[in-house]
Structures are given as C-alpha cells and as structure tokens.
Amino acid sequence: MSAMADTTLRSGEKLRVTRSRRNVAWTGIGAVLIVVILAAFPYYVKSGVLVIMIQGLIVLALASMWNLLAGYAGLVSVGQQAFFGLGAYFLLIPAMHGLSPFAALPIAAIGGGVAGFPLWWLVSRLRTGYFAIATWVMAAAILQLIERFQSIGGGSGLPLPGLVGYNPAVLTADTYWAALAVAVLAMAAVYVLLRSRLGLVLTAIRDDERAARSSGARVGVARLLVFVVAAAGCAAAGGVEAIDQLQVTPVGGGGVFSVQWTAIMAFAVIIGGLGTIEGPIVGTIVYIVLQQTLQSHNAWYLIILGLVAIGIALFARRGLWGLLDEKLNIRLFPVGYYLWTPGQSRRRRRNGSVSAGTDVKAGSAS
C-alpha cells in the first residue's frame, strides 16, 4: 500500500487517505517481471515477431503521450505528428555527423521537448476544437519548413546513416530494445507525473478549468509541463521509427509527418480508455491485433478500424479498460486517493471489501 495520511473531521473522527483500495506491491513486481520478460524477447522469438513488437511499442509510447495530453490535461491535439517527425530529424542530423543513431535517441527526445516550449506559446491560449485545429496547422507548417532544407533530404527524405554493416538480426534486436526503453520510460513518466501534486492539478483542470483556477491551481504551468513531456515522448518514438525504417521520409507512405500517426495514437487511447494509464496498453494491443489481421484487406482494414472506434465511443465511453474496471474494480497503476473511516478501514482489512472507501478523485484518474 502506498503512503497514508490522516485528516481530522470536525467531529474528531479521523479519515484514512490511501492511494489505492488494494495493496499494489504485487502489481509493481508484476510490471518489473513483464519488462524483464519483454527485454529477453530477442533471445527466443523470431525477427518477424520483433518487428511487430517494435511497432507496437512505438504506438504504446505515442498513445501514452496523447492520453496524457487529452485524458488528463484536456488538450486534444491532432498535430502530435509534428513532434514525431521532429524527433526523426533530430536523430537524422546527428547521425549525418557521425553519431550512432542509437546514441542520438536522447538528443531526439530532448530536441522535441525543447521545441515544445515555443510551439506551446503559439497554441496555449486556445481551447477545445480551436486548439486541435491549431496543432494540425502547426504540424503542417513544420512539414513545409522541413521540406525547404535540401541538406536533410527536402521533400523526399534521406536514408539513415550510421547503420551500414550492422547484422540484420542484431539491428532488429537493438531497435527492439530501444523501442522498449522508450515505451517504458514514457509510461513511467506519466505515472510519476500523475502520482505527484501535478496529478491533482491535472484532474482539477480536466474536470473544471475555471474552478481549478479559482482554487489557485497553476493551470498554465501544468499544461506547459504536460505539453513539453508529450512532445519529448513523441519525438523519442519518432527517433525509434527512423531507426526501424532505416530512413527519414517527411510525407507519403510511412512519412514521419503523416497525420496517420496522430490517428493511430488517438485510436489506441479511445479503444483502451481515455484518462487511464492502463487504457493505452489495451488499446495498443487491440490496434496491433487488428492491423496484423486485417491489413491485407486494403480499404476494409481502415473501415473496420473506424467502425470499432465508433462502436467503443458510443457504447463504452470509458473504453475497454473502463468496462473491466467497472466489473472488477482493478487499478494496476493507482494515482488517485480514497477516504476510509476507521470502521470502514477495519472492515476492509477483515474481509477485503473494496466498496467501503470513498473515491476522492472522480473519474478514471483515480
């Protein structure tokens, strides 16, 4: 169980404040074991499986970042491909000057985060649909700017240098480990942010921005931090995509500035569950399964993806993880707070009841 605090009511009765309704120590141990098992995949699975896993981990990192923006900060962006593409170019440029692409991955992430500061200034005063359209325009403008520089390939792009002579199996394994590291760090960053005081601020902003401002919450600073973190995460994923494809192409099939990347991350979040850390994991699994099953059906692949997204949005507003949470009350990554009176706490310890406490943080961020 996470750290506890006591608050006192006027009557003198004390409330117990906990992070979760259940002991989550085993969840943490399980998460570490899963990461260790995934890290060992290159030693006992085929390269074809690793290629699929790389794409899945890239989508997971992107979905986690988009979920942080839309699910917690209320910033629905349709221009996150801007940072995905910038990350690929921030990796390409050092590689062109002799640095290993894998060593350039941190540069890609940092570059994306730094670029997030001035770009946030351009869109920070916008909300709802205006913010979404502005981010799309921002991404298109960055694409037009990149295409003007022939030294980095212009509109046709360039192959990624620094990987000539790599054994294909070793390259696939190294790319997989890089993708796994980016995905794990992205999810860990989201979890740490939401477990901090910032998590409370973001939940207040999402529920009612005006009320949050009137309560003294630093809304602008919180949103800036989230925007920059999401930019860095998307840029790191873009760097991994460049290594995986062995080239950086701005537009066309597989182009790093294609709006399809934002569509994919939004799809995974909506399917899995907006505003939950677990949702992007579920959504990514569903997306990869559908992609591998239906991609040979051409247009039907996109039609079925759209129908699935519409169905979930209409009949399961909290996503697939939300349905599971409603039935089993499971939180693998608890970031909320629960109140327990002394009598309720004793009953909970005696019979394991999860219905005794009162959820302080409403919604799926609990």
Secondary structure as UniProt FT lines:
FT   STRAND          5..8
FT   TURN            10..11
FT   STRAND          14..18
FT   HELIX           25..39
FT   HELIX           41..44
FT   HELIX           47..67
FT   HELIX           68..72
FT   HELIX           81..96
FT   TURN            97..98
FT   TURN            101..104
FT   HELIX           105..123
FT   TURN            124..125
FT   HELIX           128..146
FT   TURN            147..148
FT   HELIX           150..152
FT   TURN            153..156
FT   STRAND          158..159
FT   TURN            164..165
FT   HELIX           168..195
FT   HELIX           197..207
FT   HELIX           209..214
FT   TURN            215..216
FT   HELIX           219..245
FT   STRAND          247..248
FT   TURN            253..254
FT   TURN            256..257
FT   HELIX           260..272
FT   TURN            274..275
FT   HELIX           278..294
FT   HELIX           295..297
FT   HELIX           299..315
FT   TURN            317..318
FT   HELIX           319..328
FT   STRAND          338..340
FT   HELIX           342..351
FT   STRAND          358..359
FT   TURN            364..365
//
